[in-house]
């Protein structure tokens, strides 16, 4: 019996597919932009369990684009504020929280029991992202990630049997996590074409100052595309583009 909350899913999904989502667990590393909206979309579609990780708290500058960021949640842990938001949508959702974020010590336990992994880790925490990918590969899990590019987005899906994150961006596959501290994902790895205003000089300045401009629409487009591909993949209806291929949508 499909609950009334999810009855409008029927017709786009079968009852068996809706039930499969109820029995699915998604691990989401990062509860800000991409992670937060992905979590909300998955919750509204009827995912049964989410494992969330984020060590950060909301501040006022997050309100322009992050799912659970409001003037009421400023100062709250992102993972807790997002959990409360999601439970207000579906009180029966199971939510497990990693308040310390993803680390070398907990990455394996974080992905344990998950059916799919979303990498929404902060851009400036690349070492933690590599840690997540390595733990997911050990469990033969797909990892999907997205980036907002102004009025557009790119989605990258890594197969546990395909190209590794390290290979994709051109670093040694056996590099230690310690040596990755301070490194970032190269912007060219996300998209073949960046907006005109994202000049090389500005990109270097943004990275140097650790402040990258971003707006709400890109942060909504990314999760919309990411979750669509993820759910279709979970339901065995369509496989997403697999790295080195990617999905890109740009309006400028």
N, C-alpha and C positions, 0 to 999 in steps of 0.2 A: 504494500500500500504506500503510494507516494504522498508525502505530507503536503498540505495545501500550500505551504511556503514555496515548494518547488514544482508545483503542478504546471506552471507555465513553461517549464523546461520540456515537457512532453510535446512531441511534434518535431522538435529540433533534435531531441535525444529520446531514445526509447526508455521504458521503465527499467530495463536491465542496465542501460548505460547510466541512468541516474543512480541506481543502486550501486554500481561500480564506483562512482565518484564518492558516495557515502562511505565506501570501504577503503578509500585511498588516503594516503598520508603524503603530504608535501613538506619538505624542509626548505625554509626560506631564510637565507642568511642576509640580514639587513632589513630593517623595518622602516626605512625612510620613504624615498620616492618610489622606485620600481618595486621594492619589496612590499611596501604598505598597500599600494593599489592592487598589486597582484594578489595579496592575501585577501583583500576585500572582494575582488572579483571571484576568486575561488570559493570563498565563503558563501557568496550569493548563489553560486552554481551548485552548491551542496557538497563540497569536499568535507570528508568526515573528520580529518585531523590535520593540524598544522603544527610544525615544529619551527619556532621563531628564535632568531638570535640577533642581538644587537647590544653593544655596550654603552650606547650613547643616550643622551637626553634631548628632548625637544627644546629649541630656542625659537625666538620670534622670527628669525630669518628663514625658518623651515616652513612657515605658514603659507608662503606663496605657492607651494607645490607638493607637500607631503600629506599623505592620506589622513593620519590621525593627529596632525599638527593643528592646534587651535590655540586661542589665547587661554583656554581653560587647561590645556595640557602642557604649556610651557613649563619646563623644569622637571617634568615627569620622564621616567625612563620610556624610551620609544617602545620597547618590547611590551611593557605593561600597559601603556596607553593604547597601543594597537590591539592587544589582547582584549581589553575592555570594549573597545569599539567593535571588534568582530563578534564578541559574545552578545552585544546588543542586537546584532543582525541575526545570529543563530545561537541561542543559548545552549544548544546541544552540541555545538562544535567542541572538539577536544583540542586544547591548545597547550603545548609544552614550550616553556621559555628557557632560553640560555641567556641570562642577563650579562654574562661576561663576553658575549659575542663568540665567534668561532676562533679557536686557538689550536695550536699543534696538539695540546693535551686533550681537547674534547672533540676534535673534528670527526673522529670515527664514531663516537657515540651520537653526535649530532645527526649524522646521516643514517644511523642504524634504524632500520624499520621504515625508512622512507621509500616511496615509489618513484620519486622524481625530486630533483634539487634545483632551486632557484638561487643563483648567485646575484645578490643585490648588495654586495658589500661595498662600502664606501670606496670611491675611486682612489683615495690616498692610502688604502689598506690593502695594497696589491698582494703582499706576502700572505695575508690571511686568505685571500681569494685562491691563491695557488694551493694553500693547505686544504681548502675545501674541495677543490677539484681532485686532488690526489686521493683524499678520503673517499670521494664519490666513485672514482675509478676502481678502487679496491672492492667496492660493493656492486660494481657493474651498473652504476646509475648514470642516467643522462643528466647533464647540467645545462641549464639555459640561463642566459643573461641578456640584459637589454640596456641600452643607453639612450637618453633623450638628447637630441641634437636640435635645439631651438624648436622649430615647428616640424619636427620629424623624429624618427627613431630608427634604430637598428636592433635586430635580435640575432643573437648567436647561440646555437645549440651544439654542445659538445657531446659526442657519443663516447661511451666508455671503451668502445672498440675502434675508435677513429683517432683523428689528430688530437694530440694533447694540447692543453693551453700553452705550455712552455714552447712547444714546437711552433704553434700558431704565431706567437709573437717573437720567436727567434732567440730564446734563451736556453741554456743547457738543461736537459730534462732532469739531471741529477743535482741541480744547483740547490744549495741549502736554503731553508727559509730565512735563516739569519742574514744571508747575503742579499736577500730580496728586500730587506727593510729599506724604505725610502724610495724604492722604484715604483713606477706607475705603468699602467697599461698604455701603450702608444695610441694616440687618437686615431691614427691611420688604420689601426686594426679594427676599429668599429665601423668605419664607413669609407667607401671609395670616393665620396665627394662630401666635403664639409661646407656649411653655409659660408657665403662670401665674407661675412664679418669675422669668421673664425680663422684669421690669418695666422701664419706661423708665429709671428711676433706676439700676437695676443695670446695664443695658446701657451707659449712659453711663460708669459707673464701670469696667466691664470694659474698654471701649475706651480710656478714659483711662489705665488701668494696664497696657494691652496684655496682659491675661491673661483669656482667655475660658474658662469652665469647659466641659469636654467629656469624654465617657466613651466606652468602647470600642464599645458597641452601636450608637450613632449613627454612629460612624466605620466600622462594618461594614455597616450598612444602606445608607449612602450609596453606597459602591462597588458593593454588590450590585445596587442599582437602576440606577446609572449604567452599569455594564458590561453588564447585561442589555439595556438600551435601546440602547447603543452597538452591541453585537454583532448584535442583531436588525436594526438599521438597516444595518449593514455587509452583512449577508446578504440585504438587500432583502426582509425578512419583515415588518417593521413600522416605520413612522416614529415617532420619539418625539414627545411634545408639544414644540412649538417656541415659544420665547419670543415673545410675552409669556405664553404658557401654560407650565405647569410641572407636574412630578410631585411629589406630596407624600405622605408616609406618617408618621403620628404616632400614638403609643400613649398619649399623655397630654394 
